[in-house]
Amino acid sequence: MKSAVVQLPGLNRDRDMIAALTKISGKAPVTIWQTETDIPDVDLIVIPGGFSYGDYLRCGAIAARMPVMQAIKAKAEAGVKVLGVCNGFQILVEAGLLPGALMRNASLKFVCKEIKLEVVNANTDFSRAYEQGQIIRCPVAHHDGNYFADADTLKTIEDNGQVVFRYAGGTNPNGSVNDIAGIVNAKGNVLGMMPHPENLIEAAHGGADGRGLFASALDVIAA
């Protein structure tokens, strides 16, 4: 699997993502700076977490308008897989690649802890390594992860099976509507999620529940 990790000022989870992709795929991802408009031929583009541009304006709002995002949009339209984690999810929403909005946590506090996720759609390119309904562990670390969508949009994504992960067991850390933790676009090749699967992929992390997301994408690409 050939992958790429986007780098923007303020993102601080790029090294974690690079390490995870290298360990799982066996190949180090290329890195793409915010001003680049020519993305190499890759199978997966990842926008990692952090605080792009200090989270000024709205989280991800400035990053979503950087030149690299136009190139990512074009790649996504061509079918390339795109993953946005935490701030990456916020950027994908701000860029219009995913529906809805990510607001301040209901507690108005930064949350950093482990939560539980239910795999509510195991038939996507990012989740097929899991079982339908499987409960997995995953860490979160965010201040603005409260997912919201208007009633019509919410019905659409629920009816279309675009909700991939929900917070489970009463562990919703931010107040997200319908306990939504991760969604895909209608085409199924763009996933945004607030939890950090890259931080739970090996024994040194205390578990490997997050590994299935990357393994799913790898298996699809290799097929």
C-alpha positions in Angstrom: 0.0 0.0 0.0 1.4 3.4 -1.0 0.3 6.1 1.4 0.7 9.8 2.0 0.5 11.9 5.2 -0.5 15.5 4.9 1.5 18.0 7.0 0.2 21.4 8.0 1.4 23.9 10.6 0.1 22.9 14.0 -0.6 19.2 13.3 1.2 17.1 15.8 0.1 13.6 15.2 1.8 13.1 11.8 4.7 11.2 13.3 2.3 8.8 15.1 0.5 8.2 11.8 3.7 7.8 9.8 4.9 5.2 12.3 1.5 3.3 12.2 1.4 3.2 8.4 5.0 2.1 8.2 4.5 -0.8 10.6 1.3 -2.0 9.1 2.0 -1.6 5.4 5.8 -2.2 5.5 6.3 1.0 3.6 7.0 4.5 4.9 4.4 7.0 3.6 5.4 10.0 1.6 4.7 13.4 3.3 2.9 16.2 1.6 3.2 19.8 2.7 0.3 22.2 2.7 1.3 24.2 -0.3 1.8 21.2 -2.6 -0.8 20.7 -5.4 0.7 17.6 -7.0 0.0 14.5 -5.0 1.9 11.4 -6.1 0.2 8.2 -7.1 -0.9 6.7 -3.7 -3.6 4.4 -2.5 -4.4 6.2 0.8 -4.1 9.9 1.9 -4.2 10.6 5.6 -4.8 13.9 7.3 -3.6 13.4 10.9 -4.7 15.0 14.1 -3.4 18.1 15.9 -4.3 21.8 16.0 -3.8 23.1 12.4 -3.2 26.8 12.5 -3.9 26.8 16.2 -7.5 25.9 15.7 -8.2 29.6 15.0 -11.6 30.6 13.4 -13.2 27.1 13.5 -11.1 23.9 13.9 -9.8 23.0 10.4 -11.3 26.1 8.7 -7.9 27.6 7.6 -6.4 24.2 6.7 -9.3 23.3 4.5 -8.5 26.3 2.3 -4.8 25.4 1.7 -3.7 24.4 -1.8 -3.1 20.8 -0.9 -6.8 20.3 -0.1 -7.8 21.0 -3.7 -5.5 18.2 -4.8 -7.0 15.9 -2.2 -10.5 16.7 -3.4 -9.5 15.7 -6.9 -7.9 12.5 -5.7 -11.0 11.7 -3.6 -13.3 12.3 -6.6 -11.0 9.9 -8.6 -11.6 7.2 -5.9 -8.4 7.4 -3.9 -9.0 6.6 -0.2 -8.8 9.5 2.2 -8.7 9.2 6.0 -9.0 12.2 8.4 -8.4 11.6 12.1 -9.4 14.1 14.8 -8.3 17.5 13.3 -8.2 15.7 10.0 -11.9 14.9 10.4 -12.5 18.6 11.1 -10.6 19.6 8.0 -12.5 17.1 5.8 -15.8 18.6 7.1 -14.7 22.1 6.6 -13.5 21.3 3.1 -16.9 19.8 2.2 -15.6 16.3 1.7 -17.8 15.1 4.6 -21.2 16.4 5.8 -22.0 17.9 9.1 -20.0 20.0 11.6 -17.8 19.4 14.6 -18.5 21.7 17.5 -17.0 22.3 20.9 -17.3 19.3 23.3 -20.5 19.5 25.4 -18.4 19.7 28.5 -16.5 22.7 27.1 -13.3 20.8 28.1 -10.5 19.1 26.3 -11.0 15.3 26.6 -8.1 12.9 26.5 -8.9 9.3 27.5 -9.8 5.9 26.2 -13.3 5.2 24.9 -15.3 2.3 23.4 -16.4 2.2 19.8 -19.1 0.1 18.1 -18.5 -0.9 14.5 -21.9 -0.1 13.1 -20.9 -0.7 9.5 -18.3 -3.4 8.9 -18.8 -3.3 5.1 -16.7 -0.3 4.3 -13.2 -0.2 3.0 -12.0 1.1 6.4 -13.9 -1.4 8.7 -14.1 -4.8 7.0 -11.4 -6.3 9.3 -13.9 -5.9 12.1 -17.1 -7.8 12.9 -20.5 -6.0 12.6 -21.4 -4.7 16.0 -17.9 -5.4 17.4 -16.9 -3.2 20.4 -13.3 -1.9 20.2 -11.1 0.3 22.4 -9.7 3.6 21.1 -8.1 6.7 22.5 -9.5 10.2 22.0 -7.9 13.6 22.5 -9.9 16.6 21.3 -11.7 19.8 22.3 -14.1 20.1 19.4 -15.3 16.6 18.6 -19.1 17.1 19.1 -20.5 15.9 15.7 -23.7 17.6 14.6 -25.8 17.5 11.4 -29.2 18.9 10.6 -32.1 16.4 10.7 -32.2 15.8 6.9 -28.5 15.2 6.7 -28.5 13.0 9.7 -31.3 10.9 8.2 -29.4 10.6 5.0 -26.1 9.4 6.5 -27.9 7.0 8.8 -30.1 5.5 6.1 -27.1 5.2 3.7 -25.0 3.4 6.2 -22.4 6.2 6.3 -22.0 6.0 10.1 -19.1 3.6 10.6 -18.3 4.1 14.3 -20.4 5.1 17.3 -19.2 5.7 20.9 -20.4 2.7 22.9 -21.1 1.8 26.5 -21.9 5.3 27.5 -18.4 6.6 26.6 -19.4 9.4 24.3 -16.8 12.0 25.3 -18.2 15.1 23.5 -21.9 15.0 23.1 -22.0 13.9 19.4 -25.5 13.4 18.0 -26.4 9.7 17.8 -23.1 8.9 19.4 -21.4 9.4 16.0 -17.6 8.9 16.1 -16.8 8.3 12.4 -18.5 8.6 9.1 -17.8 8.0 5.4 -18.9 10.0 2.4 -21.6 8.6 0.1 -19.0 7.1 -2.2 -17.4 5.3 0.7 -13.8 6.2 0.1 -13.4 9.1 2.5 -13.6 8.4 6.3 -13.4 11.0 9.0 -13.3 10.0 12.7 -12.4 11.7 16.0 -10.7 8.8 17.8 -7.1 7.9 17.1 -6.7 4.3 15.8 -3.0 4.9 15.1 -2.4 5.1 18.8 -3.6 1.5 19.5 -2.0 -0.8 16.9 0.5 -2.9 18.9 1.3 -4.3 22.3 3.5 -1.3 23.2 0.3 0.8 23.0 -1.6 -1.5 25.3 -3.6 -3.2 22.5 -4.1 -3.4 18.8 -7.8 -2.6 18.4 -7.0 0.3 16.0 -5.0 -1.9 13.7 -8.1 -3.3 11.9 -8.9 0.1 10.3 -5.5 0.2 8.5 -5.6 -3.5 7.8 -9.0 -3.1 6.2 -7.7 -0.5 3.8 -4.6 -2.5 3.0 -6.7 -5.7 2.2 -9.0 -3.7 -0.1 -6.1 -2.2 -2.0 -4.3 -5.5 -2.2 -7.4 -7.3 -3.6 
